[in-house]
C-alpha cells in the first residue's frame, strides 16, 4: 500500500511539472520576442504626427555619430566608438 501511495504522489508531481513547462512554453510563444531595448544614448524629441498631434519619441544616437549635445567639447571619440581611418 505504501509503495502505491509513493508511486501515485510521484506521478502527480511529475504531471504537475510537465504541465508547468508546457504552460510556460505556450505563454512564451504567445508573447513573442521582447521589444528592442532603449539604450541610454540618445534623447527624447517632440515630434509632430501626420494627424497634427504631437508625441515624445526616443531618438537613439547612431554609433560613431557625436552631435554637439553628446560631445560638448568637440573631443574625438575614444574606446569602442573610435572612428576608423
N, C-alpha and C positions, 0 to 999 in steps of 0.2 A: 504494500500500500504506500509506503514511504517513497519508494522509487517512482511510482506513478505520479505522486504529487510533485516531486522534484522535476520529473520529466515534463509535466504539464506547465509548471512555473517557467521552466527554461523555454518551452515552446512559445508561451505567451510573451515572454520578454524578447525573444528573437523576432516574433511577429511585430511587436511594437517598434523595435529598432529598424526593421526593414520598412515599415510604414512611414517612420520619421524620415528616413533617407529619401524614399520615393516622393513624399510631400515636399521636401526641400528641393529636389531636382525639378519637380513640376513648377514650383514657385519661381525658381531661378530662371527657368525657360520662359515663363510668362513675363517676368520683369524686363528681361533683355539686358543689353550691355549698359554700363553706367554712362552718364553723360560726361563729356570732356571736362576735365577739371579746370578751374580758373587759377592761373598762376598769379603770383604776387607782382609780376612785372607787367605793368600796363596802367590803364586809367579808366575811370568812369567818364562817359561822354554823353551829353544830352543830344539825342538825335530826333529829327522830325520824321514821322511816318507818312506814307502817301496819303492817308486819310486826314492829315492835318494835326493829329495828336502827337505828343512827344513822349519819349521814354528814355530812361537812362540805360545805356548799354556798356558792357565791359569791352574795352578795346585792348587786346593783348599786344604787347610790344614785340615786334619781329626780332628774331635773333640776328645780331650784328647791326641792328639799327639803333643808334643812340641819338635821340632827339634832345633838344635843349632841356626839357623837363627831367629827363633821366640822366643827363650828363651836363650839369650846370656849369662846370669849369672847362668844358670843351676838351677834356682829357681823352687820350687814346684808350680804347678798351683794353682790358687785361684779362688774363686767365682763359677760360674756355670760350670767351667772347672775342678773342683776338681775331682781327681781320687778316686773312691770308693775302699775301702779296707775291 
